[in-house]
Amino acid sequence: MSASKPAKTLADVLTELPEEERIILTAHLLRGLSAPEIAELLGVPERAVSSLIASGKARLSALLGL
């Protein structure tokens, strides 16, 4: 009988993301900031933030096995 791996939590997978993605996704998902708000806060283009949110969500889904 093989032991199954414990399920990963959001906190677990966030630590596996690149720092830039982790910062932006934390601001977006946990703090409820929009892409324009994050872009203004960080002084980066909104398009870059939107792209990182999309790729980060895809990576989180994969890491969580969704």
C-alpha positions as CSV (number, residue, x, y, z in Angstrom):
1,M,0.0,0.0,0.0
2,S,1.5,3.3,-1.0
3,A,1.2,6.4,1.1
4,S,-0.4,9.3,-0.8
5,K,1.2,12.8,-0.7
6,P,-0.6,15.4,1.4
7,A,-2.5,18.0,-0.6
8,K,-0.6,21.2,-1.3
9,T,-2.0,24.4,0.1
10,L,-2.1,27.7,-1.7
11,A,0.7,28.9,0.7
12,D,2.8,25.9,-0.3
13,V,2.6,26.5,-4.0
14,L,3.0,30.3,-3.7
15,T,6.5,29.7,-2.3
16,E,7.3,27.7,-5.4
17,L,6.6,30.6,-7.8
18,P,9.2,33.0,-9.1
19,E,9.4,36.1,-6.8
20,E,7.9,38.5,-9.3
21,E,4.9,36.2,-9.9
22,R,4.4,35.6,-6.2
23,I,4.3,39.3,-5.4
24,I,1.9,40.1,-8.1
25,L,-0.4,37.1,-7.5
26,T,-0.4,37.8,-3.7
27,A,-1.5,41.4,-4.4
28,H,-4.1,40.3,-6.9
29,L,-5.6,37.2,-5.3
30,L,-5.1,37.8,-1.6
31,R,-5.3,41.6,-1.4
32,G,-7.9,42.1,-4.1
33,L,-5.9,44.6,-6.2
34,S,-6.6,45.0,-9.9
35,A,-3.9,44.8,-12.6
36,P,-3.9,48.6,-13.0
37,E,-3.6,49.1,-9.2
38,I,-0.7,46.7,-9.1
39,A,1.0,48.3,-12.1
40,E,0.8,51.7,-10.5
41,L,2.0,50.5,-7.2
42,L,5.0,48.7,-8.7
43,G,5.7,51.3,-11.5
44,V,5.5,48.7,-14.2
45,P,3.3,48.4,-17.4
46,E,-0.2,47.2,-16.8
47,R,0.1,44.7,-19.7
48,A,3.1,43.1,-17.9
49,V,1.1,42.7,-14.7
50,S,-1.9,41.2,-16.6
51,S,0.4,38.8,-18.3
52,L,2.0,37.7,-15.0
53,I,-1.4,37.3,-13.4
54,A,-2.5,35.0,-16.3
55,S,0.6,32.9,-16.3
56,G,0.8,32.8,-12.5
57,K,-2.8,31.5,-12.3
58,A,-2.0,28.8,-14.9
59,R,1.1,27.8,-12.9
60,L,-0.8,27.7,-9.6
61,S,-3.5,25.5,-11.2
62,A,-0.9,23.1,-12.4
63,L,1.0,23.0,-9.1
64,L,-2.3,22.4,-7.2
65,G,-3.3,19.7,-9.7
66,L,-6.5,21.4,-10.8
